[in-house]
Amino acid sequence: MNHIAVHQPTGLIPVASYARTSEDVRQRDGHGVRHQLRINERTAHEHSCAVVATYSDNGRSASKDGVVRPGFDRLVADLVRGHTDGGQPIEGIVCVADDRLYRRAEDLARFFAALTSRPGRIYVDSQSVRDPYSQEGLLQAVRSLEAAVMETRVRSRRLSDWHWARAVEGVPHSGPRPFGRQEDRIALRPDEARLVEQAIAARIGGTAVRAIARDWCDLGVSGTRGGRPNAQTVTQIMTAPRVCGYRANKGQLLLVPETGEPVLGRWEPIVTPDRWQAVCATFSPGSLYLHRGSGAPGLTGRKRAAPSHLASGFLRCGAERRDGTPCHGALCAQAGRSKRSPYVYSCRSCGRCSISGPLADDALEQLLFTETHECVRLPEPVRRRWRSGEMGLEEKRKITASVITCCNVRPGVKGDHSWDYSRVQPVWRWADRVAPSGATA
């Protein structure tokens, strides 16, 4: 999301330009939103308008619940107040298509209420200039929403059917390679497969999974995405049906209709089905891959405890291991021993890093609202609701996740009880793809 102050030629209507892409997984350079913004410039020129501000959301879905779109939120806020941060009036909006702006009824209502909050505004797309105040203008928006919802449903069903068809044929999962497999997801990677086999044997023998994870970390093992192993990831690796050659889809073992036997994948198994069942029996059902893997349904009637602190899940250990590499394990909340720190965040992987819970939460909140971080500055309406106490913890965490990937926590100094906010170092989610405020798109 960014703003551009542009000289407004005499007689041209000042409009805001919005662009959005759902995914940016290949080039990760924001080319999709850049192309849309260029098209918007051309469209505005063709209809005697001038773009005075741009707003963009790169790699953000508009159809999924809970996805925060800061660019869209900033656009709505500026439409309501009638001008940009620089005081430039906004008299309309230009966008390549309606579904870039909204794919849910809630967003349609928010956008049209903001757009028509002042008289005389226009809506410009590649086809024409529309009157958002007229009945036809509203009906056209509703028709676009219905088409977008139907397209989303059809696309979701096609994708689900495609994955199911591949699964029943024993084709490996798409995405990153599983731990223990080569890039083809079929042949074994001997060093990793040996670790998995040994871990399963140790777990069946009574070894704690945290001890197995620590051993892997001490050996310098990293996951297929570069992360450090922890108890949860090791559990998922050991209890995934693929380790014994079985194929699952959306948290369920696939069975051959004629025989009722599990569908076998095309890859080499690491252990026998009996060993896989034995290691699964050492865990509670809610910990198994089939209940926690990608797309897996939760247990019926089982409610997972919601995080009770702002920084839960965002903090990563910045301590060094014996081999000199950073731990990067997750810091988990647990009870503290003082009134000043009734809870603390500690690394369960290496145990070498801990930080006061209130300190970490305060540091994270300060990072979100520090004016020097313009590329991730949150809209003023969000700031006001957050500061006033109107916003609940769940919404605060969603907003935090929209701008911060994680925070690396530097270990404290033994005996130093002062609060050092600089220990919490953010990894900004937008830093590599969103220009600071005032920069050109």
LUMNUPA-123589 format. One line per field, with one value per residue (C-alpha): x, y, z; residue in three letters. Coordinates in steps of 0.25 Angstrom, whole numbers, always signed. Example, Ala and Ser with C-alpha at 12.3 -4.5 7.8 and 13.67 -1.06 7.14 Angstrom:
<rs>
X = c(+49,+55) $
Y = c(-18,-4) $
Z = c(+31,+29) $
res = c(ALA,SER) $
</rs>
This chain:
<rs>
X = c(+0,+5,+1,+6,+4,+2,+0,-14,-16,-27,-40,-37,-44,-35,-37,-31,-25,-26,-20,-20,-14,-18,-4,+10,+17,+26,+34,+30,+33,+19,+18,+3,-1,+9,+2,-12,-7,-2,-15,-22,-14,-17,-32,-32,-26,-36,-48,-42,-37,-24,-19,-15,-13,-10,-14,-10,-11,-1,-3,-16,-29,-42,-51,-45,-50,-40,-30,-26,-24,-17,-18,-33,-35,-27,-34,-48,-43,-38,-51,-58,-50,-50,-35,-21,-11,-5,-19,-21,-36,-42,-54,-54,-48,-42,-40,-38,-50,-60,-54,-41,-48,-58,-62,-70,-83,-77,-66,-76,-84,-72,-66,-80,-83,-69,-70,-83,-81,-79,-86,-82,-72,-70,-65,-57,-53,-48,-62,-68,-70,-81,-90,-89,-101,-111,-120,-113,-99,-102,-109,-97,-88,-97,-97,-82,-81,-91,-82,-69,-75,-80,-66,-59,-68,-66,-51,-50,-58,-49,-37,-43,-46,-33,-26,-35,-33,-18,-19,-26,-16,-5,+1,+10,+5,+8,+16,+30,+36,+33,+44,+51,+48,+56,+50,+42,+35,+36,+51,+56,+66,+75,+80,+66,+59,+69,+66,+51,+52,+61,+51,+39,+47,+51,+37,+31,+42,+37,+46,+39,+37,+43,+56,+56,+54,+66,+75,+71,+74,+88,+91,+88,+76,+66,+53,+50,+47,+59,+53,+58,+51,+42,+33,+20,+28,+35,+21,+15,+27,+26,+10,+8,+2,+13,+24,+18,+13,-1,-8,-17,-26,-32,-28,-34,-28,-32,-38,-39,-54,-53,-45,-45,-30,-23,-18,-3,+5,+16,+27,+36,+32,+41,+34,+24,+9,+10,+21,+13,+1,+10,+16,+2,-3,+7,+1,-13,-22,-22,-7,-7,-4,-18,-24,-14,-8,-12,-27,-29,-42,-42,-47,-62,-66,-51,-49,-34,-30,-29,-16,-17,-6,-3,+11,+8,+13,+21,+33,+46,+58,+70,+80,+92,+93,+106,+110,+108,+95,+82,+72,+60,+51,+37,+36,+24,+16,+17,+14,+25,+30,+28,+16,+24,+24,+13,+16,+28,+32,+42,+49,+45,+55,+68,+64,+74,+65,+53,+47,+36,+22,+17,+31,+29,+15,+18,+30,+21,+10,+21,+26,+13,+10,+24,+24,+38,+33,+24,+24,+16,+9,-6,-18,-22,-36,-29,-19,-31,-39,-27,-23,-37,-39,-50,-42,-41,-29,-33,-34,-21,-14,-20,-15,-1,+0,-4,+9,+19,+24,+31,+40,+54,+57,+71,+75,+76,+88,+88,+86,+81,+66,+64,+53,+61,+50,+61,+62,+50,+54,+42,+42,+33,+23,+23,+37,+42,+30,+23,+29,+29,+19,+22,+29,+26,+19) $
Y = c(+0,+14,+28,+37,+52,+56,+69,+71,+77,+87,+80,+66,+58,+54,+39,+28,+16,+2,-11,-25,-39,-52,-59,-55,-68,-69,-56,-49,-36,-29,-29,-32,-20,-11,-16,-13,+1,+4,+0,+9,+21,+18,+17,+29,+37,+32,+37,+51,+47,+48,+38,+45,+33,+18,+7,-8,-21,-31,-46,-44,-51,-44,-56,-62,-58,-52,-47,-33,-23,-11,-4,-6,-1,+11,+14,+13,+22,+33,+32,+35,+47,+52,+53,+47,+49,+60,+67,+63,+62,+49,+50,+36,+22,+15,-1,-11,-19,-20,-33,-26,-18,-27,-42,-42,-35,-28,-22,-17,-10,-3,+1,+7,+14,+21,+24,+31,+37,+50,+55,+55,+44,+34,+19,+17,+3,-1,-1,+12,+23,+18,+26,+19,+27,+22,+9,+3,+6,-2,-13,-14,-15,-26,-34,-33,-38,-50,-54,-53,-62,-72,-72,-74,-86,-92,-90,-96,-108,-111,-110,-119,-129,-128,-131,-143,-149,-148,-154,-166,-169,-169,-156,-149,-136,-123,-112,-113,-127,-135,-137,-150,-149,-144,-133,-143,-146,-161,-165,-165,-156,-165,-156,-150,-164,-170,-159,-161,-176,-174,-164,-174,-185,-175,-170,-184,-187,-176,-164,-150,-144,-131,-139,-144,-130,-125,-136,-132,-117,-121,-129,-116,-122,-112,-114,-114,-99,-96,-95,-102,-115,-114,-124,-121,-122,-135,-141,-137,-143,-156,-158,-154,-166,-164,-170,-184,-181,-178,-167,-157,-145,-134,-141,-155,-168,-171,-185,-194,-195,-210,-215,-204,-204,-191,-185,-187,-175,-176,-173,-182,-184,-181,-191,-202,-198,-206,-197,-184,-189,-192,-178,-171,-179,-171,-158,-152,-152,-136,-137,-146,-141,-146,-136,-124,-126,-117,-117,-127,-125,-123,-133,-132,-125,-121,-107,-102,-92,-78,-70,-61,-52,-43,-48,-63,-70,-58,-59,-67,-70,-62,-70,-77,-92,-99,-100,-84,-85,-77,-86,-79,-88,-83,-75,-80,-73,-79,-74,-64,-62,-48,-37,-29,-42,-51,-58,-60,-65,-76,-85,-99,-103,-99,-93,-82,-70,-64,-50,-44,-46,-31,-26,-34,-30,-15,-16,-22,-12,+0,-6,-6,+9,+15,+26,+23,+9,+16,+4,-3,+8,+4,+13,+24,+17,+4,+12,+19,+6,-1,+10,+12,-2,-5,-16,-30,-39,-47,-35,-29,-42,-43,-29,-32,-44,-36,-27,-36,-50,-52,-45,-50,-48,-46,-53,-44,-41,-49,-41,-29,-27,-14,-15,-14,-13,-14,-29,-31,-29,-30,-37,-28,-36,-24,-19,-26,-22,-9,+4,+14,+25,+36,+27,+25,+12) $
Z = c(+0,-3,-7,-18,-18,-33,-39,-43,-57,-59,-62,-58,-48,-36,-34,-25,-32,-25,-29,-23,-26,-19,-20,-22,-20,-32,-35,-22,-28,-28,-43,-43,-35,-43,-56,-51,-46,-60,-66,-56,-60,-75,-72,-63,-75,-85,-76,-73,-59,-51,-41,-29,-19,-21,-11,-13,-6,-12,-10,-2,-4,-4,-2,+11,+24,+34,+23,+26,+14,+19,+5,+4,+19,+16,+3,+11,+22,+12,+4,+17,+21,+6,+4,+5,+16,+8,+7,-8,-10,-15,-24,-30,-31,-43,-43,-53,-49,-37,-32,-29,-19,-13,-13,+0,+3,+15,+7,-4,+7,+13,+0,-5,+8,+8,-7,-6,+7,-1,-13,-27,-27,-39,-41,-53,-59,-72,-78,-74,-63,-54,-44,-31,-26,-36,-35,-47,-41,-29,-36,-45,-33,-27,-40,-40,-25,-29,-41,-32,-21,-31,-38,-24,-21,-35,-34,-20,-24,-37,-28,-18,-29,-35,-22,-19,-33,-31,-17,-21,-32,-21,-27,-16,-10,-17,-10,-3,-2,+10,+20,+17,+2,-10,-19,-27,-14,-17,-15,-1,+4,+12,+23,+26,+25,+35,+45,+43,+45,+57,+63,+61,+68,+80,+82,+82,+92,+101,+98,+99,+86,+91,+93,+79,+74,+82,+77,+63,+66,+72,+59,+51,+44,+37,+31,+16,+18,+26,+40,+52,+57,+69,+76,+67,+54,+58,+62,+49,+41,+49,+49,+34,+27,+16,+25,+23,+8,+11,+4,+11,+6,+15,+28,+24,+19,+5,+3,-9,-11,-15,-4,+7,+8,+9,-4,-6,-11,-22,-12,-4,+10,+22,+32,+31,+34,+47,+52,+47,+55,+67,+68,+65,+77,+86,+83,+87,+75,+74,+72,+60,+45,+41,+51,+49,+35,+23,+21,+32,+40,+55,+65,+67,+79,+82,+84,+83,+93,+87,+90,+102,+99,+87,+84,+85,+72,+67,+75,+70,+78,+75,+83,+77,+77,+80,+65,+64,+56,+62,+69,+63,+71,+76,+89,+97,+108,+122,+136,+142,+156,+158,+158,+148,+139,+142,+129,+121,+107,+107,+96,+98,+87,+93,+106,+105,+102,+111,+111,+120,+114,+116,+111,+98,+96,+99,+89,+78,+80,+79,+66,+60,+63,+62,+51,+46,+40,+29,+20,+30,+37,+40,+36,+46,+49,+53,+62,+69,+71,+76,+86,+91,+95,+85,+78,+84,+85,+73,+64,+69,+66,+51,+49,+55,+46,+33,+35,+43,+39,+53,+63,+66,+81,+85,+99,+111,+119,+132,+144,+136,+140,+132,+120,+107,+96,+85,+88,+80,+65,+55,+41,+33,+24,+14,+15,+2,-7,-2,-4,+8,+8,-2,-12,-26,-30) $
res = c(MET,ASN,HIS,ILE,ALA,VAL,HIS,GLN,PRO,THR,GLY,LEU,ILE,PRO,VAL,ALA,SER,TYR,ALA,ARG,THR,SER,GLU,ASP,VAL,ARG,GLN,ARG,ASP,GLY,HIS,GLY,VAL,ARG,HIS,GLN,LEU,ARG,ILE,ASN,GLU,ARG,THR,ALA,HIS,GLU,HIS,SER,CYS,ALA,VAL,VAL,ALA,THR,TYR,SER,ASP,ASN,GLY,ARG,SER,ALA,SER,LYS,ASP,GLY,VAL,VAL,ARG,PRO,GLY,PHE,ASP,ARG,LEU,VAL,ALA,ASP,LEU,VAL,ARG,GLY,HIS,THR,ASP,GLY,GLY,GLN,PRO,ILE,GLU,GLY,ILE,VAL,CYS,VAL,ALA,ASP,ASP,ARG,LEU,TYR,ARG,ARG,ALA,GLU,ASP,LEU,ALA,ARG,PHE,PHE,ALA,ALA,LEU,THR,SER,ARG,PRO,GLY,ARG,ILE,TYR,VAL,ASP,SER,GLN,SER,VAL,ARG,ASP,PRO,TYR,SER,GLN,GLU,GLY,LEU,LEU,GLN,ALA,VAL,ARG,SER,LEU,GLU,ALA,ALA,VAL,MET,GLU,THR,ARG,VAL,ARG,SER,ARG,ARG,LEU,SER,ASP,TRP,HIS,TRP,ALA,ARG,ALA,VAL,GLU,GLY,VAL,PRO,HIS,SER,GLY,PRO,ARG,PRO,PHE,GLY,ARG,GLN,GLU,ASP,ARG,ILE,ALA,LEU,ARG,PRO,ASP,GLU,ALA,ARG,LEU,VAL,GLU,GLN,ALA,ILE,ALA,ALA,ARG,ILE,GLY,GLY,THR,ALA,VAL,ARG,ALA,ILE,ALA,ARG,ASP,TRP,CYS,ASP,LEU,GLY,VAL,SER,GLY,THR,ARG,GLY,GLY,ARG,PRO,ASN,ALA,GLN,THR,VAL,THR,GLN,ILE,MET,THR,ALA,PRO,ARG,VAL,CYS,GLY,TYR,ARG,ALA,ASN,LYS,GLY,GLN,LEU,LEU,LEU,VAL,PRO,GLU,THR,GLY,GLU,PRO,VAL,LEU,GLY,ARG,TRP,GLU,PRO,ILE,VAL,THR,PRO,ASP,ARG,TRP,GLN,ALA,VAL,CYS,ALA,THR,PHE,SER,PRO,GLY,SER,LEU,TYR,LEU,HIS,ARG,GLY,SER,GLY,ALA,PRO,GLY,LEU,THR,GLY,ARG,LYS,ARG,ALA,ALA,PRO,SER,HIS,LEU,ALA,SER,GLY,PHE,LEU,ARG,CYS,GLY,ALA,GLU,ARG,ARG,ASP,GLY,THR,PRO,CYS,HIS,GLY,ALA,LEU,CYS,ALA,GLN,ALA,GLY,ARG,SER,LYS,ARG,SER,PRO,TYR,VAL,TYR,SER,CYS,ARG,SER,CYS,GLY,ARG,CYS,SER,ILE,SER,GLY,PRO,LEU,ALA,ASP,ASP,ALA,LEU,GLU,GLN,LEU,LEU,PHE,THR,GLU,THR,HIS,GLU,CYS,VAL,ARG,LEU,PRO,GLU,PRO,VAL,ARG,ARG,ARG,TRP,ARG,SER,GLY,GLU,MET,GLY,LEU,GLU,GLU,LYS,ARG,LYS,ILE,THR,ALA,SER,VAL,ILE,THR,CYS,CYS,ASN,VAL,ARG,PRO,GLY,VAL,LYS,GLY,ASP,HIS,SER,TRP,ASP,TYR,SER,ARG,VAL,GLN,PRO,VAL,TRP,ARG,TRP,ALA,ASP,ARG,VAL,ALA,PRO,SER,GLY,ALA,THR,ALA) $
</rs>
